[in-house]
Amino acid sequence: MSSFTIIVAATRTNGIGQNGRLPWRLPKEIAYFARVTSTAPEGSMNAVIMGRNTWESIPQKFRPLPRRINIVISGNQEYPLPSDASSPCYLHNELDSALRWTGGVEKTIHRRFIIGGALLYSECLSPKLLSPSSTPPVNRILLTRIIEPAFEECDVYMPDFLADGGEQPQWTRASHQELEDWVGGAVPTGLQVENGVTYEFQMWVR
Ligand code: FOL
């Protein structure tokens, strides 16, 4: 239960956002995000952990993300969050504290997903850099690689996780079968085209 998963859609240069939102509109891709992060055995739920900017980037009508335990990281302990019974919302002041909390309610939480943004991705990809404390390293990335167009106007980027991470083990790409086995259902194979955007569903592990 100590491991957790990053889920992200990123361009080849790791662009993930523009003007406080996603740079593209890909309904089938976001449906994949919703399915993967929501799927949990009866009697349990997944947790989605996000930074405050990512929380604010989710359209009002979709937040808190339904059927998932929403955890928002903000240094502002007064930051107002809504809550309803089917999708609880919790505020934590740092990632470590959120991960420790999810560990404590282990029995009812199935999987933990880091859903962004750049700051949280950096923190769990290179925990020593930003937080020398207890954050265990992430060992799985569900990456939707946006192949074209290049979306050069992105203004937020995730770290290049494929760059040599020094002492950390290198990432290897899992097979499509392994992706489907982990997700627990069919995932479209190969290049997907939606609204003129080409992308691919990938899974990376270390
Ligand atoms: N990972 C992937 N693969 N794609 C993404 O778009 C993505 N987005 C974020 C994090 N990881 C991602 C953060 N941004 C919603 C909106 C923005 C967002 C995350 C989620 C959202 O509204 N989700 C709804 C589905 C909405 C719909 O069906 O249109 C949800 O229920 O998950």
Residues whose N, C-alpha, C, O or C-beta is under 5 A from the ligand:
A	BS01	FOL	I7 V8 A9 E29 I30 F33 A34 S57 I58 P59 F62 L65 P66 I115 G116 T144
